[in-house]
Amino acid sequence: MSDTTQLTPEKIAQYRIELADNENALIALDFIEEWEGDLADAAESIATRNGIEGVEDKANFRWFAIVLNKCRDSICQPENRIVGEKIVPAIIPTLAEMIAASFLCPSGIATLLSTPVAIYIQEDGMDKFCQTSSDS
């Protein structure tokens, strides 16, 4: 599994329209834009700036990949799977709950972190994301 997905400025603009009613998602898109569309770097920056510990401690395994793997276990359960082209707005609340529980962070920060994860899942495709075996 590649834990890097690079969004073009055009894609970021599309997500701004799609997520216009979610203030935290728009803030997360600012981070993604700051990191030139790199979802992993943006998520790790959000985590670091908001006091999430352990982001820099993963020598050979990116923290973002750990988040993806933790989310995969739950999001790919049949009752949680969302199918369609625009899964990002629908999946953010579920991911935010999982991230808040897994990393013991406040819901606002979890929503910020869930945005690049949700975008990664949409860009990768839900089926492909769920077929990828967990490396953790």
Sequence and secondary structure as in RCSB ss.txt:
>XXXX:A:sequence
MSDTTQLTPEKIAQYRIELADNENALIALDFIEEWEGDLADAAESIATRNGIEGVEDKANFRWFAIVLNKCRDSI
CQPENRIVGEKIVPAIIPTLAEMIAASFLCPSGIATLLSTPVAIYIQEDGMDKFCQTSSDS
>XXXX:A:secstr
     B  HHHHHHHHHHTTT HHHHHHHHHHHHTTTBHHHHHHHHHHHTT TTGGG SSS HHHHHHHHHHHHH
TSTTT   SS  HHHHHHHHHHHHHHHHT  HHHHHHHHHHHHHHHHHH HHHHHHS    
